């Protein structure tokens, strides 16, 4: 299967999983909310663990962020998702370091296959804006950053900025869904 088909396949799978999660979250919202609220501090911890577990899969975490916005509201949902996605990003960065060890990756630029342009991997612009590429931009940027050994502190702050912006958008979307549907 060529790269475009793989990307399309996993994008469709991600959209379907997101749709299914949102459907069931809305359908069983009262039960979900009761469970997470009754779990107290463990509810957000369960979310953080799920972000970490999903980091090593092709499944993105947008649906989990929508659920956090649904249950905890915009502010708390954004905070939980920002921290969770940053934990996930660090795990993906570590995977990139291991891929580097195997592949012997070197250099300062990365060629983006779809547009055939080179980008400086250590650039904060690449590290932030690359995460907003639909589908797997965040996972790809994390692994590439690890492969090219982007300094950890630079990587963390750029991941946190991008994750906070994305988390706010999805948590706010979940909050709006709650007000529209429930």
C-alpha positions, 0 to 999 in steps of 0.5 A: 500500500503506498503512502497516500493510501496508508494516510487516507486509510488511517485518517478514515479510521481515525474519523470513524473512531472519533465519530463512534466515541462522540456518538456513545459519549453523547448517548451515554453522557449521563453515565459517563459524566456520573462515572468520571465525576464519581471517580473524583481525581481519578477521572482526569488521571484515567484521561491522562493514562488514555492519552499516553496509551493512544500515543503509541497507536495510529489513533488520534486523541481528538475524540478523547479531548471532546469527551473531556470538554463534554464532561469537565467543561472548556477550562478543565477539559483544555487543561487535561487535554493539554497535559495529556497530549504533551505526555503523549508527545513526549512518548512519541518523541522517545519513539523518534529517538529510538527510530533514530538509533536504528535508522541513523537519521542525520541533518537539519531539514526534513522533506515533507512528502506531500508538498516535497519541501524541506523544513528545518526540523528545529524551527519553532514554526515547524514544531508548532504549525506541523502539529496542526496538519490534519490527521497525524501531524502531531504524531509525525512532528513528535517522531521527526523531532526525536529522530532529528534530536530537537533539544528537549526543552524547545520540543516541550514548549512548542508541543505545549503551545500547539497542544493547548491551542488544539485542546482548547478548540476540541474541548470547546467543541465538546462543551458546545455539543453538550449544550446543543444536544444534552 
